[in-house]
Each structure stands twice: as structure tokens, then as C-alpha cells.
């Protein structure tokens, strides 16, 4: 019976270590737009190439995007500082209060970034014509039916 309890304790401890290691790995995502959203390369809006944006619209959208990128940079820097300052739970002693404070700080910044992104997308939508908005809405519905694309391969 003692042997079984020892195995159970060892298995539980190993599972706990793996869980902690996984949470550390997944919390180290680089700063930037959330996966599946934001801008990639020169794409101005999701499906932007299909909307036949005029040169003037593209310039306006670039200006909006660049403005938000500049204003959000300090939030990304704060987020990175919190990630860098997070204690490694695999070394040293565990400080639950510090982990909670760090997680709450990151969550508050994420909220601000999501609000900022929504404001940016609202301003971009104001640049689009009614026809372009209808095309975008139709594409979004199609995308929702298909589900998200698989994550990109990372080197």
C-alpha cells in the first residue's frame, strides 16, 4: 500500500511540475497583435486585398494603424517588462502574491490593448464605403463558418 501511495505522490508531483513548466512556456508569447488578428505585412485590414481599397483609403488606414502602433507601444513595453520580471516558479521559492500581482498587471494591459484595437478597427471601418463594409461582413461570416486557420508554423 505504501508503494502505491509513493507512486501516486510522485506522479502528482511530476504532473504539477509539467503544468507549471507549460504555463511558463505559454506565458512567454512575444508582444504584438493577438494571434489570428491584427496586421501582417502590408495587409491593411483582414481581407483588405479583396476590398479594392483606393490609394487614399490605404493611406488613411496606414495613418490610423501607425498612430495606434505608436500609442500602444508603451503598453507593449509594460507587458514585456512584466513578462521579463516574472519569477521562474521552477527556481527559488514560490510567491503567490507576486504571481497574482504580475498576472493582474498583464491582464489590465491586455484589456487596454483590446480596447485600443477595437477603437482602431472602428476608425478603419469609418474609412470604408458601404459596399466595402458589406463585403467585409460577408467575408467575416464565411470565415466564422469555416473556423480559424491553423496556427502558422514557428521556427
C-alpha positions in Angstrom: 0.0 0.0 0.0 2.9 2.4 0.8 4.4 1.7 -2.5 1.2 2.7 -4.3 0.9 5.9 -2.3 4.5 6.8 -3.1 3.9 6.2 -6.8 0.8 8.4 -6.6 2.6 11.2 -4.9 5.5 11.0 -7.4 3.1 11.1 -10.3 1.2 14.0 -8.9 4.4 15.9 -8.3 5.6 15.2 -11.8 2.3 16.4 -13.2 2.5 19.6 -11.2 6.0 20.3 -12.5 4.8 19.8 -16.1 1.8 22.0 -15.5 4.0 24.8 -14.1 6.5 24.4 -16.9 3.8 24.6 -19.6 2.3 27.7 -18.1 5.7 29.4 -18.1 6.3 28.5 -21.7 2.9 29.7 -22.9 3.1 32.9 -20.9 6.3 33.9 -22.9 4.5 34.7 -26.1 6.1 37.7 -27.8 4.3 41.1 -27.6 2.2 42.2 -30.6 -1.2 41.7 -32.0 -3.1 38.7 -30.9 -2.7 35.5 -33.0 -5.2 35.4 -35.8 -5.8 39.2 -35.6 -4.0 42.4 -36.3 -2.0 43.2 -39.4 0.5 41.1 -41.2 3.0 42.7 -43.5 1.3 45.3 -45.7 -2.3 43.9 -45.2 -4.3 46.9 -44.0 -7.4 45.1 -42.8 -8.3 41.5 -42.8 -9.3 40.6 -46.4 -8.2 44.1 -47.4 -6.9 43.0 -50.8 -10.4 41.8 -51.7 -12.0 45.2 -50.8 -10.3 47.1 -53.6 -9.2 49.9 -51.4 -8.4 53.2 -53.1 -4.9 54.7 -52.7 -6.4 57.4 -50.4 -8.2 54.7 -48.3 -4.9 52.8 -48.0 -3.1 55.9 -46.9 -5.7 56.8 -44.3 -5.7 53.3 -42.9 -1.9 53.3 -42.7 -2.0 56.6 -40.8 -4.6 55.2 -38.4 -2.6 51.9 -37.9 0.7 53.8 -37.4 -0.9 56.2 -34.9 -2.2 53.3 -32.8 1.0 51.4 -33.1 2.9 54.4 -31.6 0.4 55.0 -28.8 0.2 51.3 -27.9 4.0 50.8 -27.8 4.3 51.8 -24.2 1.6 49.2 -23.3 3.6 46.5 -25.2 6.8 47.6 -23.4 5.0 47.4 -20.0 3.7 43.9 -20.9 7.1 42.8 -21.8 8.6 44.2 -18.6 6.0 42.2 -16.6 6.8 39.0 -18.5 10.5 39.6 -18.1 10.1 40.3 -14.4 8.1 37.3 -13.6 9.9 34.9 -11.2 10.6 31.5 -12.6 8.5 29.1 -10.4 10.9 26.3 -11.1 13.7 28.0 -9.2 13.6 29.6 -5.8 10.6 29.9 -3.6 7.0 30.4 -4.8 5.4 33.8 -4.0 1.7 33.5 -4.8 1.1 37.2 -4.2 3.8 38.2 -6.6 2.5 35.8 -9.3 -1.1 37.1 -8.8 0.1 40.8 -9.0 2.1 40.1 -12.1 -0.9 38.3 -13.8 -3.3 41.0 -12.8 -1.0 43.6 -14.3 -0.7 41.7 -17.5 -4.5 41.3 -17.7 -5.1 45.0 -17.3 -2.7 45.8 -20.1 -4.3 43.2 -22.3 -7.7 44.8 -21.7 -6.3 48.2 -22.7 -4.7 46.7 -25.8 -8.0 45.1 -26.8 -9.9 48.3 -26.3 -7.3 50.2 -28.4 -7.6 47.6 -31.2 -11.4 47.9 -31.2 -11.0 51.7 -31.5 -8.6 51.4 -34.3 -10.8 49.0 -36.2 -13.7 51.3 -35.7 -11.7 54.2 -37.2 -10.7 52.0 -40.1 -14.3 51.0 -40.7 -15.2 54.7 -41.0 -12.8 54.9 -44.0 -14.6 52.1 -45.8 -17.5 52.6 -48.2 -20.9 50.9 -47.5 -20.1 48.3 -50.2 -16.7 47.5 -48.8 -18.3 47.1 -45.3 -20.9 44.7 -46.8 -18.1 42.7 -48.5 -16.1 42.6 -45.3 -19.2 41.5 -43.3 -19.9 38.7 -45.8 -16.3 37.5 -45.6 -16.3 37.5 -41.8 -19.4 35.3 -41.8 -17.8 32.9 -44.3 -14.7 32.9 -42.1 -16.7 32.2 -38.9 -18.4 29.2 -40.6 -15.0 27.8 -41.7 -13.4 28.3 -38.4 -9.9 29.8 -37.8 -7.0 28.8 -39.9 -4.4 26.5 -38.4 -1.6 28.4 -36.5 1.4 29.3 -38.6 4.5 27.1 -38.2 7.1 28.7 -36.0 10.8 28.0 -36.4 
